[in-house]
Amino acid sequence: MLKTLLISLSVMLAISIYDFKLVSLDGKSFDLSAYKGKKILIVNTASACGFTPQYADLENLYEKYKDKLVVIGFPANNFGEQEKGTNSEIQSFCKKNYGVTFPMSEKVSVKGTDIHPLFQYLTHEAEKLGVKDPIKWNFTKFLIDEKGKLVAVFPSDVKPLSDDITKYLN
């Protein structure tokens, strides 16, 4: 109960996406405010999911639009226990199998009572756009504009290089 209250309080205090400070897979701190002026695609990921091959397209998207977009992966074990690995195992898997160079957060929870404050914030912002319960599975994508505003939410089956996403980048 106290943890849920603290998470709710931290989300209420977050005025924008740029207020979130995170930890990468290799244990280093990073701050979303470093990406002001760029679009941000936030994706909850998993290494043993049917959508896992999207890592390749996420990397291609990141490379193609690097001047105006950052992709950030957030490994999560919320669905079907499809992300059981440690942070170092996840990092190794992503680099070895998909050549991932985009930023990756440490493993977080994207749903439930232990939801990470960033995903509580994103869920709240998605509801303002009319998207109720936006995170139904791994590889849900949240697109943030250059000013830190959530502009779109894409379900798992929307491929990273699809027109649905790239129309916001061209």
Sequence and secondary structure as in RCSB ss.txt:
>XXXX:A:sequence
MLKTLLISLSVMLAISIYDFKLVSLDGKSFDLSAYKGKKILIVNTASACGFTPQYADLENLYEKYKDKLVVIGFP
ANNFGEQEKGTNSEIQSFCKKNYGVTFPMSEKVSVKGTDIHPLFQYLTHEAEKLGVKDPIKWNFTKFLIDEKGKL
VAVFPSDVKPLSDDITKYLN
>XXXX:A:secstr
 HHHHHHHHHHHH  SGGG EEEBTTS EEEGGGGTTSEEEEEEE TTSTTTTHHHHHHHHHHHTTTTEEEEEEE
B  STT   S HHHHHHHHHHHH   S BB  B  SSTT  HHHHHHHHHHHHTT  S   STT EEEE TTS E
EEEE TTS TTSHHHHTTT 
